[in-house]
Amino acid sequence: MQFDHERLDVYHVALGFVVVANDIAQRLPRGRRYLADQLQRAATSVILNLAEGAGEYNPSEKARFYRMSKRSATECAAVLDVCKELRLVAPESHGGGRDLLLRIVSMLTRLAQSAQEGQGGR
């Protein structure tokens, strides 16, 4: 038996991003712990809101949690961009993380739209 969120492809992609985010965070210099903490919190928030949304029955609430998850993913992208501009992350790490986030955001957008449609298009 599985939880609802474990059946979603986006959940597994997002778990992969958590690993990437953790690797990037561990490589940040000691004086940039605030960026590491923000990246790890936002990456975890993607997963947690996704799981909460998948377990929700109300279509409006389900869509809301998926949108919150998407916002956390875009927050991760912004943190990666800051790290890139400050030359704190290797270009390939930035690019790989960004590619995963683009995929996650696209999948979450479709999930949120689908959940909203389950409510009669409201």
LINWONOR-V69411 format. One record per run of one state. SS is the DSSP state (helix for helix, strand for strand, loop for the rest). FROM is the first residue (numbers start at 1). TO is the last residue. Records with the same first field share a line. If there is no record, write none. Layout:
SS: FROM-TO  FROM-TO
//
This chain:
loop: 1-3  8-8  28-29  55-58  86-90  118-122
helix: 4-7  9-27  30-54  59-85  91-117
//
